[in-house]
């Protein structure tokens, strides 16, 4: 496991009662950006877009380090211009 993967696992494990992250979680994405300084696109609303983080989460799922499931965004969680669902990740 590399440094970035270890950081993500530690971040998830240190969360409160909900130990799940996703790429729309502004605090999670910004923490990753602050720690590793990857390329990202600034978003005026919601989390910044970081392709490196998205690829890393997907790769960690494929390695069996994280569990992944899709979650629909509806009601107050979805707004025009946002995806209608997102992958959520938790430690396996």
HTML snippet that shows the backbone in 3Dmol.js (N, CA, C, O; Angstrom):
<script src="https://3Dmol.org/build/3Dmol-min.js"></script>
<div id="view" style="width:600px;height:400px;position:relative"></div>
<script>
const pdb = `
ATOM      1  N   UNK A   1       0.843  -1.166   0.000  1.00  0.00           N
ATOM      2  CA  UNK A   1       0.000   0.000   0.000  1.00  0.00           C
ATOM      3  C   UNK A   1       0.901   1.247   0.000  1.00  0.00           C
ATOM      4  O   UNK A   1       1.875   1.322   0.748  1.00  0.00           O
ATOM      5  N   UNK A   2       0.557   2.212  -0.847  1.00  0.00           N
ATOM      6  CA  UNK A   2       1.376   3.424  -0.908  1.00  0.00           C
ATOM      7  C   UNK A   2       0.853   4.495   0.069  1.00  0.00           C
ATOM      8  O   UNK A   2      -0.168   4.304   0.728  1.00  0.00           O
ATOM      9  N   UNK A   3       1.571   5.611   0.142  1.00  0.00           N
ATOM     10  CA  UNK A   3       1.249   6.672   1.102  1.00  0.00           C
ATOM     11  C   UNK A   3      -0.165   7.230   0.910  1.00  0.00           C
ATOM     12  O   UNK A   3      -0.874   7.479   1.885  1.00  0.00           O
ATOM     13  N   UNK A   4      -0.568   7.422  -0.334  1.00  0.00           N
ATOM     14  CA  UNK A   4      -1.888   7.981  -0.606  1.00  0.00           C
ATOM     15  C   UNK A   4      -2.993   7.008  -0.197  1.00  0.00           C
ATOM     16  O   UNK A   4      -4.006   7.413   0.371  1.00  0.00           O
ATOM     17  N   UNK A   5      -2.791   5.729  -0.490  1.00  0.00           N
ATOM     18  CA  UNK A   5      -3.772   4.720  -0.088  1.00  0.00           C
ATOM     19  C   UNK A   5      -3.875   4.642   1.435  1.00  0.00           C
ATOM     20  O   UNK A   5      -4.974   4.553   1.982  1.00  0.00           O
ATOM     21  N   UNK A   6      -2.741   4.677   2.108  1.00  0.00           N
ATOM     22  CA  UNK A   6      -2.745   4.653   3.581  1.00  0.00           C
ATOM     23  C   UNK A   6      -3.468   5.877   4.140  1.00  0.00           C
ATOM     24  O   UNK A   6      -4.225   5.766   5.105  1.00  0.00           O
ATOM     25  N   UNK A   7      -3.238   7.036   3.540  1.00  0.00           N
ATOM     26  CA  UNK A   7      -3.893   8.254   4.002  1.00  0.00           C
ATOM     27  C   UNK A   7      -5.406   8.133   3.881  1.00  0.00           C
ATOM     28  O   UNK A   7      -6.137   8.493   4.804  1.00  0.00           O
ATOM     29  N   UNK A   8      -5.878   7.622   2.736  1.00  0.00           N
ATOM     30  CA  UNK A   8      -7.325   7.465   2.525  1.00  0.00           C
ATOM     31  C   UNK A   8      -7.920   6.505   3.545  1.00  0.00           C
ATOM     32  O   UNK A   8      -8.962   6.797   4.132  1.00  0.00           O
ATOM     33  N   UNK A   9      -7.283   5.381   3.761  1.00  0.00           N
ATOM     34  CA  UNK A   9      -7.794   4.413   4.736  1.00  0.00           C
ATOM     35  C   UNK A   9      -7.833   5.030   6.132  1.00  0.00           C
ATOM     36  O   UNK A   9      -8.821   4.875   6.850  1.00  0.00           O
ATOM     37  N   UNK A  10      -6.768   5.725   6.519  1.00  0.00           N
ATOM     38  CA  UNK A  10      -6.747   6.382   7.828  1.00  0.00           C
ATOM     39  C   UNK A  10      -7.834   7.452   7.933  1.00  0.00           C
ATOM     40  O   UNK A  10      -8.495   7.574   8.965  1.00  0.00           O
ATOM     41  N   UNK A  11      -8.014   8.222   6.865  1.00  0.00           N
ATOM     42  CA  UNK A  11      -9.037   9.270   6.860  1.00  0.00           C
ATOM     43  C   UNK A  11     -10.417   8.654   7.107  1.00  0.00           C
ATOM     44  O   UNK A  11     -11.178   9.142   7.943  1.00  0.00           O
ATOM     45  N   UNK A  12     -10.732   7.587   6.381  1.00  0.00           N
ATOM     46  CA  UNK A  12     -12.041   6.939   6.525  1.00  0.00           C
ATOM     47  C   UNK A  12     -12.208   6.371   7.935  1.00  0.00           C
ATOM     48  O   UNK A  12     -13.260   6.534   8.554  1.00  0.00           O
ATOM     49  N   UNK A  13     -11.175   5.709   8.434  1.00  0.00           N
ATOM     50  CA  UNK A  13     -11.264   5.087   9.750  1.00  0.00           C
ATOM     51  C   UNK A  13     -11.420   6.118  10.867  1.00  0.00           C
ATOM     52  O   UNK A  13     -11.992   5.811  11.913  1.00  0.00           O
ATOM     53  N   UNK A  14     -10.926   7.315  10.660  1.00  0.00           N
ATOM     54  CA  UNK A  14     -11.006   8.346  11.689  1.00  0.00           C
ATOM     55  C   UNK A  14     -12.289   9.172  11.632  1.00  0.00           C
ATOM     56  O   UNK A  14     -12.495  10.058  12.461  1.00  0.00           O
ATOM     57  N   UNK A  15     -13.155   8.880  10.651  1.00  0.00           N
ATOM     58  CA  UNK A  15     -14.431   9.590  10.577  1.00  0.00           C
ATOM     59  C   UNK A  15     -15.306   9.180  11.747  1.00  0.00           C
ATOM     60  O   UNK A  15     -15.061   8.157  12.388  1.00  0.00           O
ATOM     61  N   UNK A  16     -16.316   9.969  12.022  1.00  0.00           N
ATOM     62  CA  UNK A  16     -17.248   9.663  13.106  1.00  0.00           C
ATOM     63  C   UNK A  16     -18.048   8.408  12.824  1.00  0.00           C
ATOM     64  O   UNK A  16     -17.479   7.394  12.421  1.00  0.00           O
ATOM     65  N   UNK A  17     -19.332   8.453  13.024  1.00  0.00           N
ATOM     66  CA  UNK A  17     -20.179   7.266  12.889  1.00  0.00           C
ATOM     67  C   UNK A  17     -20.409   6.851  11.441  1.00  0.00           C
ATOM     68  O   UNK A  17     -20.746   5.694  11.191  1.00  0.00           O
ATOM     69  N   UNK A  18     -20.240   7.742  10.492  1.00  0.00           N
ATOM     70  CA  UNK A  18     -20.409   7.387   9.081  1.00  0.00           C
ATOM     71  C   UNK A  18     -19.027   7.303   8.453  1.00  0.00           C
ATOM     72  O   UNK A  18     -18.410   8.332   8.178  1.00  0.00           O
ATOM     73  N   UNK A  19     -18.539   6.105   8.225  1.00  0.00           N
ATOM     74  CA  UNK A  19     -17.181   5.905   7.729  1.00  0.00           C
ATOM     75  C   UNK A  19     -17.204   5.652   6.223  1.00  0.00           C
ATOM     76  O   UNK A  19     -16.800   4.592   5.744  1.00  0.00           O
ATOM     77  N   UNK A  20     -17.690   6.661   5.488  1.00  0.00           N
ATOM     78  CA  UNK A  20     -17.853   6.572   4.034  1.00  0.00           C
ATOM     79  C   UNK A  20     -17.380   7.874   3.413  1.00  0.00           C
ATOM     80  O   UNK A  20     -17.619   8.948   3.965  1.00  0.00           O
ATOM     81  N   UNK A  21     -16.705   7.788   2.262  1.00  0.00           N
ATOM     82  CA  UNK A  21     -16.298   8.979   1.522  1.00  0.00           C
ATOM     83  C   UNK A  21     -16.739   8.844   0.073  1.00  0.00           C
ATOM     84  O   UNK A  21     -17.022   7.745  -0.405  1.00  0.00           O
ATOM     85  N   UNK A  22     -16.792   9.974  -0.613  1.00  0.00           N
ATOM     86  CA  UNK A  22     -17.076  10.000  -2.046  1.00  0.00           C
ATOM     87  C   UNK A  22     -16.456  11.255  -2.640  1.00  0.00           C
ATOM     88  O   UNK A  22     -15.993  12.129  -1.907  1.00  0.00           O
ATOM     89  N   UNK A  23     -16.446  11.346  -3.959  1.00  0.00           N
ATOM     90  CA  UNK A  23     -15.776  12.470  -4.622  1.00  0.00           C
ATOM     91  C   UNK A  23     -16.586  13.768  -4.574  1.00  0.00           C
ATOM     92  O   UNK A  23     -16.124  14.801  -5.060  1.00  0.00           O
ATOM     93  N   UNK A  24     -17.780  13.726  -3.997  1.00  0.00           N
ATOM     94  CA  UNK A  24     -18.563  14.944  -3.803  1.00  0.00           C
ATOM     95  C   UNK A  24     -18.460  15.454  -2.369  1.00  0.00           C
ATOM     96  O   UNK A  24     -19.066  16.467  -2.021  1.00  0.00           O
ATOM     97  N   UNK A  25     -17.692  14.752  -1.542  1.00  0.00           N
ATOM     98  CA  UNK A  25     -17.475  15.130  -0.140  1.00  0.00           C
ATOM     99  C   UNK A  25     -16.399  16.215  -0.111  1.00  0.00           C
ATOM    100  O   UNK A  25     -15.207  15.924  -0.205  1.00  0.00           O
ATOM    101  N   UNK A  26     -16.835  17.467   0.020  1.00  0.00           N
ATOM    102  CA  UNK A  26     -15.935  18.615  -0.104  1.00  0.00           C
ATOM    103  C   UNK A  26     -14.780  18.566   0.896  1.00  0.00           C
ATOM    104  O   UNK A  26     -13.636  18.842   0.536  1.00  0.00           O
ATOM    105  N   UNK A  27     -15.069  18.221   2.131  1.00  0.00           N
ATOM    106  CA  UNK A  27     -14.023  18.175   3.153  1.00  0.00           C
ATOM    107  C   UNK A  27     -12.986  17.103   2.823  1.00  0.00           C
ATOM    108  O   UNK A  27     -11.787  17.350   2.954  1.00  0.00           O
ATOM    109  N   UNK A  28     -13.422  15.925   2.399  1.00  0.00           N
ATOM    110  CA  UNK A  28     -12.526  14.835   2.030  1.00  0.00           C
ATOM    111  C   UNK A  28     -11.656  15.229   0.837  1.00  0.00           C
ATOM    112  O   UNK A  28     -10.435  15.080   0.879  1.00  0.00           O
ATOM    113  N   UNK A  29     -12.283  15.727  -0.217  1.00  0.00           N
ATOM    114  CA  UNK A  29     -11.548  16.097  -1.432  1.00  0.00           C
ATOM    115  C   UNK A  29     -10.536  17.199  -1.134  1.00  0.00           C
ATOM    116  O   UNK A  29      -9.386  17.116  -1.566  1.00  0.00           O
ATOM    117  N   UNK A  30     -10.950  18.227  -0.402  1.00  0.00           N
ATOM    118  CA  UNK A  30     -10.031  19.321  -0.082  1.00  0.00           C
ATOM    119  C   UNK A  30      -8.893  18.862   0.820  1.00  0.00           C
ATOM    120  O   UNK A  30      -7.767  19.338   0.677  1.00  0.00           O
ATOM    121  N   UNK A  31      -9.162  17.954   1.738  1.00  0.00           N
ATOM    122  CA  UNK A  31      -8.100  17.408   2.588  1.00  0.00           C
ATOM    123  C   UNK A  31      -7.069  16.670   1.756  1.00  0.00           C
ATOM    124  O   UNK A  31      -5.868  16.805   1.987  1.00  0.00           O
ATOM    125  N   UNK A  32      -7.537  15.882   0.779  1.00  0.00           N
ATOM    126  CA  UNK A  32      -6.631  15.158  -0.120  1.00  0.00           C
ATOM    127  C   UNK A  32      -5.798  16.152  -0.941  1.00  0.00           C
ATOM    128  O   UNK A  32      -4.586  15.988  -1.079  1.00  0.00           O
ATOM    129  N   UNK A  33      -6.448  17.166  -1.474  1.00  0.00           N
ATOM    130  CA  UNK A  33      -5.755  18.174  -2.284  1.00  0.00           C
ATOM    131  C   UNK A  33      -4.707  18.904  -1.439  1.00  0.00           C
ATOM    132  O   UNK A  33      -3.581  19.116  -1.890  1.00  0.00           O
ATOM    133  N   UNK A  34      -5.074  19.282  -0.229  1.00  0.00           N
ATOM    134  CA  UNK A  34      -4.134  19.978   0.665  1.00  0.00           C
ATOM    135  C   UNK A  34      -2.928  19.102   0.999  1.00  0.00           C
ATOM    136  O   UNK A  34      -1.806  19.600   1.089  1.00  0.00           O
ATOM    137  N   UNK A  35      -3.153  17.807   1.182  1.00  0.00           N
ATOM    138  CA  UNK A  35      -2.081  16.887   1.579  1.00  0.00           C
ATOM    139  C   UNK A  35      -1.137  16.562   0.422  1.00  0.00           C
ATOM    140  O   UNK A  35       0.081  16.563   0.600  1.00  0.00           O
ATOM    141  N   UNK A  36      -1.694  16.282  -0.773  1.00  0.00           N
ATOM    142  CA  UNK A  36      -0.876  15.753  -1.870  1.00  0.00           C
ATOM    143  C   UNK A  36      -0.698  16.698  -3.055  1.00  0.00           C
ATOM    144  O   UNK A  36       0.083  16.400  -3.959  1.00  0.00           O
ATOM    145  N   UNK A  37      -1.396  17.822  -3.074  1.00  0.00           N
ATOM    146  CA  UNK A  37      -1.246  18.829  -4.121  1.00  0.00           C
ATOM    147  C   UNK A  37      -1.378  18.281  -5.555  1.00  0.00           C
ATOM    148  O   UNK A  37      -0.536  18.579  -6.402  1.00  0.00           O
ATOM    149  N   UNK A  38      -2.422  17.486  -5.835  1.00  0.00           N
ATOM    150  CA  UNK A  38      -2.617  16.995  -7.204  1.00  0.00           C
ATOM    151  C   UNK A  38      -3.273  18.070  -8.069  1.00  0.00           C
ATOM    152  O   UNK A  38      -3.705  19.106  -7.564  1.00  0.00           O
ATOM    153  N   UNK A  39      -3.341  17.820  -9.356  1.00  0.00           N
ATOM    154  CA  UNK A  39      -4.100  18.701 -10.249  1.00  0.00           C
ATOM    155  C   UNK A  39      -5.578  18.546  -9.914  1.00  0.00           C
ATOM    156  O   UNK A  39      -6.031  17.453  -9.576  1.00  0.00           O
ATOM    157  N   UNK A  40      -6.320  19.628 -10.008  1.00  0.00           N
ATOM    158  CA  UNK A  40      -7.759  19.576  -9.772  1.00  0.00           C
ATOM    159  C   UNK A  40      -8.422  20.761 -10.443  1.00  0.00           C
ATOM    160  O   UNK A  40      -7.770  21.751 -10.774  1.00  0.00           O
ATOM    161  N   UNK A  41      -9.729  20.647 -10.640  1.00  0.00           N
ATOM    162  CA  UNK A  41     -10.520  21.727 -11.215  1.00  0.00           C
ATOM    163  C   UNK A  41     -11.345  22.356 -10.100  1.00  0.00           C
ATOM    164  O   UNK A  41     -12.022  21.656  -9.347  1.00  0.00           O
ATOM    165  N   UNK A  42     -11.284  23.669 -10.000  1.00  0.00           N
ATOM    166  CA  UNK A  42     -12.058  24.386  -8.988  1.00  0.00           C
ATOM    167  C   UNK A  42     -13.523  24.390  -9.388  1.00  0.00           C
ATOM    168  O   UNK A  42     -13.865  24.672 -10.536  1.00  0.00           O
ATOM    169  N   UNK A  43     -14.375  24.078  -8.438  1.00  0.00           N
ATOM    170  CA  UNK A  43     -15.829  24.132  -8.621  1.00  0.00           C
ATOM    171  C   UNK A  43     -16.370  25.233  -7.724  1.00  0.00           C
ATOM    172  O   UNK A  43     -15.964  25.358  -6.569  1.00  0.00           O
ATOM    173  N   UNK A  44     -17.269  26.016  -8.249  1.00  0.00           N
ATOM    174  CA  UNK A  44     -17.851  27.114  -7.470  1.00  0.00           C
ATOM    175  C   UNK A  44     -18.790  26.584  -6.391  1.00  0.00           C
ATOM    176  O   UNK A  44     -18.929  27.195  -5.331  1.00  0.00           O
ATOM    177  N   UNK A  45     -19.426  25.462  -6.656  1.00  0.00           N
ATOM    178  CA  UNK A  45     -20.352  24.853  -5.697  1.00  0.00           C
ATOM    179  C   UNK A  45     -19.916  23.407  -5.485  1.00  0.00           C
ATOM    180  O   UNK A  45     -19.652  22.687  -6.448  1.00  0.00           O
ATOM    181  N   UNK A  46     -19.843  22.993  -4.250  1.00  0.00           N
ATOM    182  CA  UNK A  46     -19.503  21.604  -3.940  1.00  0.00           C
ATOM    183  C   UNK A  46     -18.013  21.349  -4.008  1.00  0.00           C
ATOM    184  O   UNK A  46     -17.200  22.273  -4.032  1.00  0.00           O
ATOM    185  N   UNK A  47     -17.673  20.063  -4.039  1.00  0.00           N
ATOM    186  CA  UNK A  47     -16.272  19.636  -4.014  1.00  0.00           C
ATOM    187  C   UNK A  47     -15.572  19.944  -5.330  1.00  0.00           C
ATOM    188  O   UNK A  47     -16.178  19.874  -6.399  1.00  0.00           O
ATOM    189  N   UNK A  48     -14.290  20.284  -5.241  1.00  0.00           N
ATOM    190  CA  UNK A  48     -13.471  20.433  -6.443  1.00  0.00           C
ATOM    191  C   UNK A  48     -13.328  19.074  -7.112  1.00  0.00           C
ATOM    192  O   UNK A  48     -13.477  18.039  -6.463  1.00  0.00           O
ATOM    193  N   UNK A  49     -13.040  19.076  -8.403  1.00  0.00           N
ATOM    194  CA  UNK A  49     -12.924  17.829  -9.161  1.00  0.00           C
ATOM    195  C   UNK A  49     -11.458  17.428  -9.235  1.00  0.00           C
ATOM    196  O   UNK A  49     -10.626  18.170  -9.757  1.00  0.00           O
ATOM    197  N   UNK A  50     -11.148  16.238  -8.704  1.00  0.00           N
ATOM    198  CA  UNK A  50      -9.782  15.729  -8.683  1.00  0.00           C
ATOM    199  C   UNK A  50      -9.767  14.340  -9.313  1.00  0.00           C
ATOM    200  O   UNK A  50     -10.117  13.351  -8.669  1.00  0.00           O
ATOM    201  N   UNK A  51      -9.361  14.278 -10.574  1.00  0.00           N
ATOM    202  CA  UNK A  51      -9.354  13.000 -11.292  1.00  0.00           C
ATOM    203  C   UNK A  51      -8.408  11.992 -10.658  1.00  0.00           C
ATOM    204  O   UNK A  51      -8.691  10.794 -10.646  1.00  0.00           O
ATOM    205  N   UNK A  52      -7.274  12.478 -10.124  1.00  0.00           N
ATOM    206  CA  UNK A  52      -6.323  11.575  -9.472  1.00  0.00           C
ATOM    207  C   UNK A  52      -6.997  10.849  -8.310  1.00  0.00           C
ATOM    208  O   UNK A  52      -6.824   9.640  -8.153  1.00  0.00           O
ATOM    209  N   UNK A  53      -7.752  11.566  -7.507  1.00  0.00           N
ATOM    210  CA  UNK A  53      -8.431  10.960  -6.367  1.00  0.00           C
ATOM    211  C   UNK A  53      -9.479   9.958  -6.833  1.00  0.00           C
ATOM    212  O   UNK A  53      -9.603   8.881  -6.250  1.00  0.00           O
ATOM    213  N   UNK A  54     -10.226  10.291  -7.860  1.00  0.00           N
ATOM    214  CA  UNK A  54     -11.228   9.370  -8.406  1.00  0.00           C
ATOM    215  C   UNK A  54     -10.582   8.071  -8.869  1.00  0.00           C
ATOM    216  O   UNK A  54     -11.074   6.984  -8.569  1.00  0.00           O
ATOM    217  N   UNK A  55      -9.477   8.190  -9.603  1.00  0.00           N
ATOM    218  CA  UNK A  55      -8.765   6.989 -10.084  1.00  0.00           C
ATOM    219  C   UNK A  55      -8.204   6.173  -8.926  1.00  0.00           C
ATOM    220  O   UNK A  55      -8.244   4.943  -8.947  1.00  0.00           O
ATOM    221  N   UNK A  56      -7.684   6.863  -7.919  1.00  0.00           N
ATOM    222  CA  UNK A  56      -7.113   6.184  -6.763  1.00  0.00           C
ATOM    223  C   UNK A  56      -8.185   5.400  -6.007  1.00  0.00           C
ATOM    224  O   UNK A  56      -7.956   4.246  -5.644  1.00  0.00           O
ATOM    225  N   UNK A  57      -9.336   5.997  -5.765  1.00  0.00           N
ATOM    226  CA  UNK A  57     -10.424   5.307  -5.075  1.00  0.00           C
ATOM    227  C   UNK A  57     -10.876   4.086  -5.868  1.00  0.00           C
ATOM    228  O   UNK A  57     -11.087   3.018  -5.294  1.00  0.00           O
ATOM    229  N   UNK A  58     -11.024   4.236  -7.171  1.00  0.00           N
ATOM    230  CA  UNK A  58     -11.422   3.114  -8.022  1.00  0.00           C
ATOM    231  C   UNK A  58     -10.377   1.995  -7.972  1.00  0.00           C
ATOM    232  O   UNK A  58     -10.724   0.818  -7.873  1.00  0.00           O
ATOM    233  N   UNK A  59      -9.109   2.370  -8.040  1.00  0.00           N
ATOM    234  CA  UNK A  59      -8.032   1.376  -7.975  1.00  0.00           C
ATOM    235  C   UNK A  59      -7.990   0.655  -6.644  1.00  0.00           C
ATOM    236  O   UNK A  59      -7.725  -0.546  -6.594  1.00  0.00           O
ATOM    237  N   UNK A  60      -8.251   1.381  -5.558  1.00  0.00           N
ATOM    238  CA  UNK A  60      -8.268   0.763  -4.231  1.00  0.00           C
ATOM    239  C   UNK A  60      -9.426  -0.220  -4.115  1.00  0.00           C
ATOM    240  O   UNK A  60      -9.305  -1.251  -3.453  1.00  0.00           O
ATOM    241  N   UNK A  61     -10.545   0.096  -4.754  1.00  0.00           N
ATOM    242  CA  UNK A  61     -11.677  -0.835  -4.792  1.00  0.00           C
ATOM    243  C   UNK A  61     -11.279  -2.104  -5.558  1.00  0.00           C
ATOM    244  O   UNK A  61     -11.546  -3.216  -5.102  1.00  0.00           O
ATOM    245  N   UNK A  62     -10.652  -1.935  -6.702  1.00  0.00           N
ATOM    246  CA  UNK A  62     -10.245  -3.085  -7.521  1.00  0.00           C
ATOM    247  C   UNK A  62      -9.215  -3.956  -6.818  1.00  0.00           C
ATOM    248  O   UNK A  62      -9.173  -5.164  -7.054  1.00  0.00           O
ATOM    249  N   UNK A  63      -8.375  -3.368  -5.950  1.00  0.00           N
ATOM    250  CA  UNK A  63      -7.392  -4.115  -5.160  1.00  0.00           C
ATOM    251  C   UNK A  63      -8.019  -4.795  -3.944  1.00  0.00           C
ATOM    252  O   UNK A  63      -7.369  -5.602  -3.278  1.00  0.00           O
ATOM    253  N   UNK A  64      -9.266  -4.474  -3.656  1.00  0.00           N
ATOM    254  CA  UNK A  64      -9.942  -5.036  -2.495  1.00  0.00           C
ATOM    255  C   UNK A  64      -9.680  -4.283  -1.202  1.00  0.00           C
ATOM    256  O   UNK A  64      -9.997  -4.778  -0.121  1.00  0.00           O
ATOM    257  N   UNK A  65      -9.098  -3.079  -1.303  1.00  0.00           N
ATOM    258  CA  UNK A  65      -8.829  -2.285  -0.102  1.00  0.00           C
ATOM    259  C   UNK A  65     -10.066  -1.536   0.379  1.00  0.00           C
ATOM    260  O   UNK A  65     -10.212  -1.262   1.571  1.00  0.00           O
ATOM    261  N   UNK A  66     -10.955  -1.209  -0.555  1.00  0.00           N
ATOM    262  CA  UNK A  66     -12.173  -0.481  -0.230  1.00  0.00           C
ATOM    263  C   UNK A  66     -13.392  -1.209  -0.780  1.00  0.00           C
ATOM    264  O   UNK A  66     -13.304  -1.898  -1.797  1.00  0.00           O
ATOM    265  N   UNK A  67     -14.515  -1.058  -0.115  1.00  0.00           N
ATOM    266  CA  UNK A  67     -15.805  -1.489  -0.636  1.00  0.00           C
ATOM    267  C   UNK A  67     -16.399  -0.305  -1.383  1.00  0.00           C
ATOM    268  O   UNK A  67     -16.119   0.846  -1.045  1.00  0.00           O
ATOM    269  N   UNK A  68     -17.217  -0.578  -2.396  1.00  0.00           N
ATOM    270  CA  UNK A  68     -17.800   0.506  -3.188  1.00  0.00           C
ATOM    271  C   UNK A  68     -19.257   0.188  -3.496  1.00  0.00           C
ATOM    272  O   UNK A  68     -19.615  -0.953  -3.789  1.00  0.00           O
ATOM    273  N   UNK A  69     -20.072   1.204  -3.426  1.00  0.00           N
ATOM    274  CA  UNK A  69     -21.466   1.053  -3.823  1.00  0.00           C
ATOM    275  C   UNK A  69     -21.980   2.384  -4.352  1.00  0.00           C
ATOM    276  O   UNK A  69     -21.503   3.452  -3.968  1.00  0.00           O
ATOM    277  N   UNK A  70     -22.952   2.298  -5.233  1.00  0.00           N
ATOM    278  CA  UNK A  70     -23.544   3.505  -5.795  1.00  0.00           C
ATOM    279  C   UNK A  70     -24.635   4.040  -4.889  1.00  0.00           C
ATOM    280  O   UNK A  70     -25.404   3.279  -4.301  1.00  0.00           O
ATOM    281  N   UNK A  71     -24.694   5.360  -4.784  1.00  0.00           N
ATOM    282  CA  UNK A  71     -25.745   5.991  -3.987  1.00  0.00           C
ATOM    283  C   UNK A  71     -26.408   7.067  -4.830  1.00  0.00           C
ATOM    284  O   UNK A  71     -25.742   7.964  -5.347  1.00  0.00           O
ATOM    285  N   UNK A  72     -27.715   6.971  -4.962  1.00  0.00           N
ATOM    286  CA  UNK A  72     -28.470   7.969  -5.704  1.00  0.00           C
ATOM    287  C   UNK A  72     -28.553   9.272  -4.935  1.00  0.00           C
ATOM    288  O   UNK A  72     -28.668   9.277  -3.709  1.00  0.00           O
ATOM    289  N   UNK A  73     -28.495  10.367  -5.656  1.00  0.00           N
ATOM    290  CA  UNK A  73     -28.621  11.694  -5.048  1.00  0.00           C
ATOM    291  C   UNK A  73     -29.974  12.256  -5.448  1.00  0.00           C
ATOM    292  O   UNK A  73     -30.238  12.476  -6.630  1.00  0.00           O
ATOM    293  N   UNK A  74     -30.812  12.484  -4.482  1.00  0.00           N
ATOM    294  CA  UNK A  74     -32.129  13.032  -4.779  1.00  0.00           C
ATOM    295  C   UNK A  74     -32.536  13.989  -3.672  1.00  0.00           C
ATOM    296  O   UNK A  74     -31.842  14.123  -2.664  1.00  0.00           O
ATOM    297  N   UNK A  75     -33.624  14.628  -3.862  1.00  0.00           N
ATOM    298  CA  UNK A  75     -34.081  15.595  -2.868  1.00  0.00           C
ATOM    299  C   UNK A  75     -33.079  16.727  -2.745  1.00  0.00           C
ATOM    300  O   UNK A  75     -32.650  17.286  -3.755  1.00  0.00           O
ATOM    301  N   UNK A  76     -32.697  17.075  -1.513  1.00  0.00           N
ATOM    302  CA  UNK A  76     -31.756  18.160  -1.272  1.00  0.00           C
ATOM    303  C   UNK A  76     -30.326  17.822  -1.619  1.00  0.00           C
ATOM    304  O   UNK A  76     -29.479  18.713  -1.679  1.00  0.00           O
ATOM    305  N   UNK A  77     -30.032  16.532  -1.853  1.00  0.00           N
ATOM    306  CA  UNK A  77     -28.658  16.107  -2.167  1.00  0.00           C
ATOM    307  C   UNK A  77     -28.312  16.293  -3.634  1.00  0.00           C
ATOM    308  O   UNK A  77     -27.135  16.234  -3.992  1.00  0.00           O
ATOM    309  N   UNK A  78     -29.301  16.517  -4.498  1.00  0.00           N
ATOM    310  CA  UNK A  78     -29.029  16.659  -5.933  1.00  0.00           C
ATOM    311  C   UNK A  78     -29.452  18.039  -6.400  1.00  0.00           C
ATOM    312  O   UNK A  78     -30.501  18.557  -6.014  1.00  0.00           O
ATOM    313  N   UNK A  79     -28.613  18.619  -7.238  1.00  0.00           N
ATOM    314  CA  UNK A  79     -28.933  19.895  -7.860  1.00  0.00           C
ATOM    315  C   UNK A  79     -28.582  19.809  -9.330  1.00  0.00           C
ATOM    316  O   UNK A  79     -27.759  18.986  -9.731  1.00  0.00           O
ATOM    317  N   UNK A  80     -29.198  20.650 -10.126  1.00  0.00           N
ATOM    318  CA  UNK A  80     -28.930  20.698 -11.554  1.00  0.00           C
ATOM    319  C   UNK A  80     -27.427  20.895 -11.785  1.00  0.00           C
ATOM    320  O   UNK A  80     -26.811  21.757 -11.158  1.00  0.00           O
ATOM    321  N   UNK A  81     -26.851  20.113 -12.666  1.00  0.00           N
ATOM    322  CA  UNK A  81     -25.424  20.203 -12.953  1.00  0.00           C
ATOM    323  C   UNK A  81     -24.595  19.196 -12.167  1.00  0.00           C
ATOM    324  O   UNK A  81     -23.402  19.044 -12.430  1.00  0.00           O
ATOM    325  N   UNK A  82     -25.199  18.511 -11.215  1.00  0.00           N
ATOM    326  CA  UNK A  82     -24.516  17.483 -10.434  1.00  0.00           C
ATOM    327  C   UNK A  82     -24.918  16.106 -10.965  1.00  0.00           C
ATOM    328  O   UNK A  82     -25.963  15.975 -11.603  1.00  0.00           O
ATOM    329  N   UNK A  83     -24.102  15.075 -10.711  1.00  0.00           N
ATOM    330  CA  UNK A  83     -24.504  13.729 -11.124  1.00  0.00           C
ATOM    331  C   UNK A  83     -25.721  13.277 -10.318  1.00  0.00           C
ATOM    332  O   UNK A  83     -25.985  13.794  -9.233  1.00  0.00           O
ATOM    333  N   UNK A  84     -26.451  12.316 -10.856  1.00  0.00           N
ATOM    334  CA  UNK A  84     -27.632  11.805 -10.158  1.00  0.00           C
ATOM    335  C   UNK A  84     -27.261  10.695  -9.175  1.00  0.00           C
ATOM    336  O   UNK A  84     -28.095  10.276  -8.373  1.00  0.00           O
ATOM    337  N   UNK A  85     -26.022  10.218  -9.232  1.00  0.00           N
ATOM    338  CA  UNK A  85     -25.546   9.202  -8.287  1.00  0.00           C
ATOM    339  C   UNK A  85     -24.036   9.342  -8.162  1.00  0.00           C
ATOM    340  O   UNK A  85     -23.395  10.014  -8.969  1.00  0.00           O
ATOM    341  N   UNK A  86     -23.475   8.702  -7.142  1.00  0.00           N
ATOM    342  CA  UNK A  86     -22.040   8.750  -6.898  1.00  0.00           C
ATOM    343  C   UNK A  86     -21.613   7.437  -6.246  1.00  0.00           C
ATOM    344  O   UNK A  86     -22.392   6.814  -5.523  1.00  0.00           O
ATOM    345  N   UNK A  87     -20.369   7.017  -6.505  1.00  0.00           N
ATOM    346  CA  UNK A  87     -19.825   5.867  -5.789  1.00  0.00           C
ATOM    347  C   UNK A  87     -19.408   6.315  -4.386  1.00  0.00           C
ATOM    348  O   UNK A  87     -18.783   7.363  -4.220  1.00  0.00           O
ATOM    349  N   UNK A  88     -19.755   5.526  -3.402  1.00  0.00           N
ATOM    350  CA  UNK A  88     -19.318   5.756  -2.029  1.00  0.00           C
ATOM    351  C   UNK A  88     -18.321   4.648  -1.674  1.00  0.00           C
ATOM    352  O   UNK A  88     -18.461   3.511  -2.122  1.00  0.00           O
ATOM    353  N   UNK A  89     -17.335   4.987  -0.880  1.00  0.00           N
ATOM    354  CA  UNK A  89     -16.269   4.044  -0.521  1.00  0.00           C
ATOM    355  C   UNK A  89     -16.147   3.931   0.986  1.00  0.00           C
ATOM    356  O   UNK A  89     -16.253   4.922   1.709  1.00  0.00           O
ATOM    357  N   UNK A  90     -15.921   2.701   1.455  1.00  0.00           N
ATOM    358  CA  UNK A  90     -15.625   2.454   2.860  1.00  0.00           C
ATOM    359  C   UNK A  90     -14.522   1.399   2.942  1.00  0.00           C
ATOM    360  O   UNK A  90     -14.281   0.669   1.981  1.00  0.00           O
ATOM    361  N   UNK A  91     -13.862   1.324   4.084  1.00  0.00           N
ATOM    362  CA  UNK A  91     -12.762   0.378   4.254  1.00  0.00           C
ATOM    363  C   UNK A  91     -13.305  -1.037   4.255  1.00  0.00           C
ATOM    364  O   UNK A  91     -14.312  -1.328   4.900  1.00  0.00           O
ATOM    365  N   UNK A  92     -12.630  -1.916   3.528  1.00  0.00           N
ATOM    366  CA  UNK A  92     -13.036  -3.326   3.429  1.00  0.00           C
ATOM    367  C   UNK A  92     -12.655  -4.070   4.687  1.00  0.00           C
ATOM    368  O   UNK A  92     -12.911  -5.269   4.797  1.00  0.00           O
TER     369      UNK A  92
END
`;
const viewer = $3Dmol.createViewer("view");
viewer.addModel(pdb, "pdb");
viewer.setStyle({}, {cartoon: {color: "spectrum"}});
viewer.zoomTo();
viewer.render();
</script>
